[in-house]
């Protein structure tokens, strides 16, 4: 595969364009909005915002969704906005356009919406501002300086791109890009290599670095906030795969900045530590997952039940091998989430997120 050409910062007031520039120049991304969701992790957010200042390309907007609605975070964003304005200036939108010309948009929430609700609110805000591309991420990553340039060359032919990332220790981070729909679980043995095509088609997504185009949002709607946490990005990728061919690429565009306890499996794959809240939503949200499968004709009750059993078993193994101090409470949350997922399967008022066009 070819590598991206060296890139330089654009002049003040200019945003990126997704087409190759005249004279055979490199492609960039038109009206790219970076959407980050944060909650009570100001130290991690600081590292992420600092990495934005090192970007070789100026994003059109940076939307910061604050689920804490914290004065401390608001002050950090104000300081960051001033640095961005000094470095890149404003956008070249008309001054009276919605959102003005500030590149940095602060979006505090009155309640903690979780990651799912935060990304739904952030994508909605960026969409309403006029974003053409959305690069979404949590607050516990940092982008690499050439990250936008690496992704942009894939954006000429693809609508959903998942870049690769480094783990906290600097090693490669393996992400399960292949989702086994009938079972409703990631494929644990999907090949890590990218093959001769230089990328792999995927049917899922990870909001820790996913890039997607406006026309995808128009067709499948905003991310579903009802998930609160877990499976929301998986299902958004599943829905995207119904209208386009999402891909995962080997280009490393970010790194994780938060160390998480894990159990190493075979050198590359690992089982990370998690919380009881996550354990509950991992099982509960399978109810939402099943409802989306029903809408699209992909629900197979027996196979999905087997996938639920496998998911519960995985969480029990995680408890024993990584989080053994939470075995008692963790088992309770797994059982509670499983029970509540069955309620969602029979909720007569449930409706999928609507398309925008």
HUGI-V489662 format. One record per pair of residues at least 4 apart in sequence whose ideal C-beta (glycine too) atoms are under 6 Angstrom apart, sorted by the first residue. I is the first residue (numbers start at 0). J is the second residue. Records with the same first field share a line. If there is no record, write none. Layout:
I->J + J
This chain:
0->197
3->145 + 148 + 149
4->25
6->55 + 148
9->13 + 57
11->88
12->88 + 91
14->59 + 90
15->27 + 28 + 31 + 56
16->27 + 29
17->28 + 29 + 154
19->26
20->24
26->151 + 152 + 155
27->56 + 151
28->132 + 151 + 154
29->131
30->59 + 130 + 131
31->58 + 59 + 132
32->60 + 62 + 125 + 130 + 133
33->58 + 61 + 134
34->62 + 121 + 125 + 133 + 135
35->63 + 136 + 138
36->64 + 114 + 117 + 118
37->44 + 65 + 138
38->66 + 67
39->67
40->44 + 138
41->71
43->138 + 139 + 256
44->138
46->141 + 256
47->138 + 141
48->79
50->141 + 142
53->144
54->144
55->144 + 145
56->147 + 148
57->87
59->90
60->102 + 104
61->102 + 103
62->104 + 106 + 121 + 124 + 125
63->76 + 105
64->106 + 117 + 120 + 121
65->72 + 107
66->108 + 111 + 112 + 117
68->107
76->105
80->103
83->87 + 102 + 103
89->100
90->100 + 102
92->96 + 100
94->100
98->128
106->124
108->112
112->116 + 117 + 224
113->227 + 228
114->228
115->224 + 226 + 227 + 231
116->224
118->122 + 135 + 206 + 222
119->221 + 222 + 224
122->133 + 221
123->221
125->130 + 133
126->130 + 216
131->213
132->212
133->211
134->210
135->206 + 209
136->140 + 207 + 208
137->207
139->256 + 257
140->253 + 255
141->254 + 256
142->146 + 253
143->252
145->149
146->252
149->250 + 252
150->160 + 162 + 210 + 252
153->157 + 160 + 248
157->246
158->212 + 215 + 243
159->211 + 239 + 243 + 245
160->210 + 246
161->209 + 247
162->208 + 248 + 250 + 252
163->249 + 251
164->172 + 208 + 253 + 254
165->169 + 254
166->170 + 172 + 255
167->255 + 258
173->191 + 267 + 268
174->205
175->185
176->201 + 247
177->186 + 189
178->185 + 202 + 203
179->184 + 186
180->297
181->299 + 302
182->302 + 306
183->288 + 303 + 306
184->306 + 309
193->197 + 198 + 199 + 249
198->246 + 248
199->247
200->244 + 246
201->245 + 247
202->237 + 240
203->233 + 236
204->209 + 232 + 235 + 236
205->209 + 232
206->232
208->253
211->215
215->239
217->355 + 356
218->242 + 354
219->238
220->352 + 353 + 354 + 355
222->231 + 235
223->231 + 352
226->230 + 231 + 284 + 287
228->280
229->280 + 281 + 284
230->234 + 284 + 288
234->288 + 291
236->245
239->245
240->245
259->271 + 272
260->272 + 321
261->269 + 271
262->270 + 320 + 321
263->269
264->268 + 269
270->317
272->321 + 322
273->277
275->328 + 329 + 332
277->281
278->314 + 329 + 332 + 333
279->283 + 332 + 335 + 336
280->284
282->333 + 336 + 337 + 340
283->336 + 339 + 340
285->307 + 340
286->340 + 343 + 344
287->343
289->298 + 303 + 344
290->349
292->297 + 298
293->298
294->351
299->303
311->333
314->333
316->320
317->321
318->322 + 326 + 329
319->323
325->329
